[in-house]
């Protein structure tokens, strides 16, 4: 064999390998502290300048809470905490919230990682076992499930709205393990090409009528997820009984994936979707999909997004800062624009997902939900999997 | 003393091969079998992280009638998928390597795209195309009228058909290497004896390819048993549930993930894998399947004559159905304001992708990890398989079989097994680092790399290495100068397949990737679950383009590696250190090299 082609070949292979392996060291993650964001108006750049003054005039919090926030920011910078890692429910809808945090507190970057279910549980267990902690904040609807991995922290800027005072303990844990700065509400999604939203039912029980046969789309309730949570709540809040569930199971087009269920609604595969989350519907409408969100007169689905401080968080001051930050009034207004429902009564949007328009009068109890899941999951499996 | 020294030296030299096998075998157990053992143990523990021992999950799963119902359902889907896919893949492998059919390049490109398209989006694309009421295909077939059908992709037939298409690409890329190394002199001898062309092919060529074919069958069967995305998208709407769905149910139900129940289901997959491997070894027996020799190997192509247009038509039809239609749907989705839109197409999704630092950074990081992991996997498996064939015995079986062990652990369970091993050992402090992720990715694709190499290695006789040794070359020189060079086409194909799989794998990086460096699959998972499916589609279109570019590079490398044999030195007397490969008295050797250029 001639050596020149062989040399060329080997050089080519080596060069390609060099290029590709060098790419593996590329770090373009959001924690790149070399690109500290510009200081937000009214604030000073705390990174390196020694100043930690933050403009909290729009936050509408008490003086004590404001002082606490400023102290947390100073402590975070002094300790070199330049990142907050949040294990959140998957999704991009809250990115404006995360960006606002980075803008308001220069020198600290927020990184959100979508983690739920078994991967989240395994990650938390692994971090605890290896003492290689990554997560600072855990954001998840199933708060009590993760109490072994979080520690109490009393959020000073949080207050329960009067409308939900009956459910105060479900929004702010009495032992300070979690607070829920916003809710996720879900109603009925309607494809406006297939039907007039004015013809949509006003109560969930109407969907068990045979005129809805083949016109309803759902995420498979027999497996854990949005669909199962929706069906559980509709039973728990009294909107459905088992006969209603059985009828809906017969009439529904079942999708194995929540995203698929939402797509099916947008494409007009069915007329309505049960448990269409407001953030998803808002995104679809903005993208031009022929969908509209309808809230029932009562019994709309509510999910509380609990925020918790992870035990052993590598950036505890920055993590606490984020927990406080989400309750600022002007930040709650940003949340409202994403399709989530802020708990702050003064930050309510003029949209169907507001506390008033969604007629939120019931918040599910986590412990009761877990028990109900164990009780009803076999029914869902029987109805939807045919076991 | 001299006698003792001589005896010791003799025993050591005689047992050198066995000692090497023992060393490699121990390494194989530590690397590949330890995660499997961790999950097996986990089947009898309350949690892999804490708690005591219990038989309850084992009993609950194995005494549950539903377990067996979905097991048979899954096996049925697998058999219905793997056998037709193997026939189609073999057909196209023969067309590409053994015939003068037109459009052979189209077959290779089609198969590469098939494998490059992530299974989730392949299934979603077909779901959009073949939906009974609003699917694009049905709207065309109904001439735009409303109604249902005639195609319903969310059905048994749809699920199996899409699975067949997907498996075909996978199998083709594994078979193309061994098929390209076939020596036509075997066929010529058969034809000379009076056999027809078809009889010769089925009677001489296919049997010799048994190791390659059986290896591909096994790996494809297990991959289909573990497939989750296609059954979830196309099967669940039709009430079809499979084993991976059951694993998903166990891992995500109740207050805590039911790891032990999921592990028991994996034990079922492990038993199936062991049975398949046992069958393979029984069927192979002690036969040899070498097709490469030191004599002038003959290759060349069959002249299809009047069948050329028909084969070209079949190629085009297959390409359109397997890739053209779903790729069209995927591209359409990536240009849509929301996934499934039929108008108002826009480039904003691609603008978003190309301008997003996180996504572009993920592309680069993923390419690096995938390339490195694939390279390490191919090199390590080549060395291990070479050591395994030094000497028959249980150590050889262990080395060979251990590389397939991780196939029994689908997705998250494999990641969990690796995590358990890492946390239990001295590497616990390395959790969350790129090193652990690289190890996990390497372990995840070892079965693929193994099957890419094993069939091709079986075709290379040990006599070629012995000839090198006799000529004065060292064992290492024989391995590198003879074996590695002959394996190069299969190794490159294996590297490409591993690269593609690693670029799209989700479960392992979801659990083990460093939080500061996000792999592309994790980023896309976020986009998909948040409803930004059209952006996720745009990411995958860009990924497919990247993979096609890498495939072209691999093709170029294969061409350069094989075409370097065209020019040869004039025959000269044997010199110490030269190998048989330096001497090529048969001009047809050039056609051997040209035959592997596809």
HADDOCK unambig.tbl for C-alpha pairs under 7 A between the chains (distance, minus, plus):
assign (segid A and resid 1 and name CA) (segid B and resid 564 and name CA) 6.23 0.50 0.50
assign (segid A and resid 1 and name CA) (segid B and resid 565 and name CA) 5.83 0.50 0.50
assign (segid A and resid 1 and name CA) (segid B and resid 567 and name CA) 6.49 0.50 0.50
assign (segid A and resid 1 and name CA) (segid B and resid 568 and name CA) 5.46 0.50 0.50
assign (segid A and resid 1 and name CA) (segid B and resid 569 and name CA) 6.99 0.50 0.50
assign (segid A and resid 2 and name CA) (segid B and resid 564 and name CA) 6.95 0.50 0.50
assign (segid A and resid 2 and name CA) (segid B and resid 567 and name CA) 6.83 0.50 0.50
assign (segid A and resid 5 and name CA) (segid B and resid 564 and name CA) 6.19 0.50 0.50
assign (segid A and resid 6 and name CA) (segid B and resid 564 and name CA) 6.88 0.50 0.50
assign (segid A and resid 9 and name CA) (segid B and resid 557 and name CA) 6.79 0.50 0.50
assign (segid A and resid 9 and name CA) (segid B and resid 560 and name CA) 6.26 0.50 0.50
assign (segid A and resid 9 and name CA) (segid B and resid 561 and name CA) 6.60 0.50 0.50
assign (segid A and resid 20 and name CA) (segid B and resid 367 and name CA) 6.34 0.50 0.50
assign (segid A and resid 20 and name CA) (segid B and resid 368 and name CA) 4.68 0.50 0.50
assign (segid A and resid 20 and name CA) (segid B and resid 371 and name CA) 6.32 0.50 0.50
assign (segid A and resid 21 and name CA) (segid B and resid 368 and name CA) 4.57 0.50 0.50
assign (segid A and resid 21 and name CA) (segid B and resid 371 and name CA) 6.88 0.50 0.50
assign (segid A and resid 21 and name CA) (segid B and resid 372 and name CA) 6.07 0.50 0.50
assign (segid A and resid 22 and name CA) (segid B and resid 368 and name CA) 6.60 0.50 0.50
assign (segid A and resid 23 and name CA) (segid B and resid 364 and name CA) 5.21 0.50 0.50
assign (segid A and resid 23 and name CA) (segid B and resid 365 and name CA) 5.44 0.50 0.50
assign (segid A and resid 23 and name CA) (segid B and resid 367 and name CA) 6.86 0.50 0.50
assign (segid A and resid 23 and name CA) (segid B and resid 368 and name CA) 4.82 0.50 0.50
assign (segid A and resid 24 and name CA) (segid B and resid 364 and name CA) 6.66 0.50 0.50
assign (segid A and resid 24 and name CA) (segid B and resid 365 and name CA) 4.38 0.50 0.50
assign (segid A and resid 24 and name CA) (segid B and resid 366 and name CA) 6.81 0.50 0.50
assign (segid A and resid 24 and name CA) (segid B and resid 367 and name CA) 6.98 0.50 0.50
assign (segid A and resid 24 and name CA) (segid B and resid 368 and name CA) 3.99 0.50 0.50
assign (segid A and resid 24 and name CA) (segid B and resid 369 and name CA) 5.42 0.50 0.50
assign (segid A and resid 25 and name CA) (segid B and resid 365 and name CA) 6.71 0.50 0.50
assign (segid A and resid 26 and name CA) (segid B and resid 361 and name CA) 6.82 0.50 0.50
assign (segid A and resid 26 and name CA) (segid B and resid 364 and name CA) 6.78 0.50 0.50
assign (segid A and resid 26 and name CA) (segid B and resid 365 and name CA) 5.76 0.50 0.50
assign (segid A and resid 27 and name CA) (segid B and resid 361 and name CA) 6.69 0.50 0.50
assign (segid A and resid 27 and name CA) (segid B and resid 517 and name CA) 6.03 0.50 0.50
assign (segid A and resid 28 and name CA) (segid B and resid 357 and name CA) 6.48 0.50 0.50
assign (segid A and resid 28 and name CA) (segid B and resid 358 and name CA) 5.92 0.50 0.50
assign (segid A and resid 28 and name CA) (segid B and resid 361 and name CA) 4.86 0.50 0.50
assign (segid A and resid 29 and name CA) (segid B and resid 358 and name CA) 5.73 0.50 0.50
assign (segid A and resid 29 and name CA) (segid B and resid 516 and name CA) 5.65 0.50 0.50
assign (segid A and resid 29 and name CA) (segid B and resid 517 and name CA) 5.66 0.50 0.50
assign (segid A and resid 30 and name CA) (segid B and resid 358 and name CA) 6.89 0.50 0.50
assign (segid A and resid 31 and name CA) (segid B and resid 516 and name CA) 6.49 0.50 0.50
assign (segid A and resid 90 and name CA) (segid B and resid 526 and name CA) 5.33 0.50 0.50
assign (segid A and resid 90 and name CA) (segid B and resid 529 and name CA) 6.19 0.50 0.50
assign (segid A and resid 90 and name CA) (segid B and resid 530 and name CA) 6.23 0.50 0.50
assign (segid A and resid 91 and name CA) (segid B and resid 526 and name CA) 5.39 0.50 0.50
assign (segid A and resid 91 and name CA) (segid B and resid 527 and name CA) 6.38 0.50 0.50
assign (segid A and resid 91 and name CA) (segid B and resid 529 and name CA) 6.07 0.50 0.50
assign (segid A and resid 91 and name CA) (segid B and resid 530 and name CA) 3.88 0.50 0.50
assign (segid A and resid 92 and name CA) (segid B and resid 527 and name CA) 6.70 0.50 0.50
assign (segid A and resid 92 and name CA) (segid B and resid 530 and name CA) 5.83 0.50 0.50
assign (segid A and resid 114 and name CA) (segid B and resid 526 and name CA) 6.19 0.50 0.50
assign (segid A and resid 117 and name CA) (segid B and resid 252 and name CA) 5.39 0.50 0.50
assign (segid A and resid 118 and name CA) (segid B and resid 251 and name CA) 5.61 0.50 0.50
assign (segid A and resid 118 and name CA) (segid B and resid 252 and name CA) 5.87 0.50 0.50
assign (segid A and resid 118 and name CA) (segid B and resid 257 and name CA) 5.66 0.50 0.50
assign (segid A and resid 119 and name CA) (segid B and resid 510 and name CA) 6.99 0.50 0.50
assign (segid A and resid 119 and name CA) (segid B and resid 511 and name CA) 5.74 0.50 0.50
assign (segid A and resid 123 and name CA) (segid B and resid 511 and name CA) 6.24 0.50 0.50
assign (segid A and resid 125 and name CA) (segid B and resid 49 and name CA) 6.81 0.50 0.50
assign (segid A and resid 129 and name CA) (segid B and resid 423 and name CA) 6.99 0.50 0.50
assign (segid A and resid 130 and name CA) (segid B and resid 423 and name CA) 6.31 0.50 0.50
assign (segid A and resid 130 and name CA) (segid B and resid 428 and name CA) 5.21 0.50 0.50
assign (segid A and resid 130 and name CA) (segid B and resid 429 and name CA) 5.72 0.50 0.50
assign (segid A and resid 130 and name CA) (segid B and resid 431 and name CA) 6.77 0.50 0.50
assign (segid A and resid 132 and name CA) (segid B and resid 429 and name CA) 6.56 0.50 0.50
assign (segid A and resid 132 and name CA) (segid B and resid 431 and name CA) 6.61 0.50 0.50
assign (segid A and resid 145 and name CA) (segid B and resid 255 and name CA) 6.17 0.50 0.50
assign (segid A and resid 223 and name CA) (segid B and resid 249 and name CA) 5.75 0.50 0.50
assign (segid A and resid 224 and name CA) (segid B and resid 249 and name CA) 6.86 0.50 0.50
assign (segid A and resid 224 and name CA) (segid B and resid 252 and name CA) 6.00 0.50 0.50
assign (segid A and resid 224 and name CA) (segid B and resid 253 and name CA) 5.72 0.50 0.50
assign (segid A and resid 253 and name CA) (segid B and resid 237 and name CA) 6.82 0.50 0.50
assign (segid A and resid 254 and name CA) (segid B and resid 237 and name CA) 5.05 0.50 0.50
assign (segid A and resid 255 and name CA) (segid B and resid 236 and name CA) 6.48 0.50 0.50
assign (segid A and resid 255 and name CA) (segid B and resid 237 and name CA) 5.34 0.50 0.50
assign (segid A and resid 256 and name CA) (segid B and resid 232 and name CA) 5.29 0.50 0.50
assign (segid A and resid 256 and name CA) (segid B and resid 233 and name CA) 5.72 0.50 0.50
assign (segid A and resid 256 and name CA) (segid B and resid 236 and name CA) 5.33 0.50 0.50
assign (segid A and resid 256 and name CA) (segid B and resid 237 and name CA) 6.61 0.50 0.50
assign (segid A and resid 259 and name CA) (segid B and resid 528 and name CA) 6.99 0.50 0.50
assign (segid A and resid 259 and name CA) (segid B and resid 529 and name CA) 6.03 0.50 0.50
assign (segid A and resid 259 and name CA) (segid B and resid 531 and name CA) 5.77 0.50 0.50
assign (segid A and resid 263 and name CA) (segid B and resid 339 and name CA) 6.60 0.50 0.50
assign (segid A and resid 263 and name CA) (segid B and resid 340 and name CA) 6.77 0.50 0.50
assign (segid A and resid 267 and name CA) (segid B and resid 340 and name CA) 5.68 0.50 0.50
assign (segid A and resid 267 and name CA) (segid B and resid 341 and name CA) 6.74 0.50 0.50
assign (segid A and resid 269 and name CA) (segid B and resid 133 and name CA) 6.44 0.50 0.50
assign (segid A and resid 269 and name CA) (segid B and resid 134 and name CA) 6.00 0.50 0.50
assign (segid A and resid 280 and name CA) (segid B and resid 531 and name CA) 6.36 0.50 0.50
assign (segid A and resid 284 and name CA) (segid B and resid 338 and name CA) 6.77 0.50 0.50
assign (segid A and resid 287 and name CA) (segid B and resid 337 and name CA) 5.25 0.50 0.50
assign (segid A and resid 287 and name CA) (segid B and resid 338 and name CA) 5.86 0.50 0.50
assign (segid A and resid 288 and name CA) (segid B and resid 337 and name CA) 6.74 0.50 0.50
assign (segid A and resid 289 and name CA) (segid B and resid 338 and name CA) 6.56 0.50 0.50
assign (segid A and resid 370 and name CA) (segid B and resid 255 and name CA) 6.57 0.50 0.50
assign (segid A and resid 374 and name CA) (segid B and resid 254 and name CA) 6.76 0.50 0.50
assign (segid A and resid 385 and name CA) (segid B and resid 239 and name CA) 5.90 0.50 0.50
assign (segid A and resid 387 and name CA) (segid B and resid 66 and name CA) 6.87 0.50 0.50
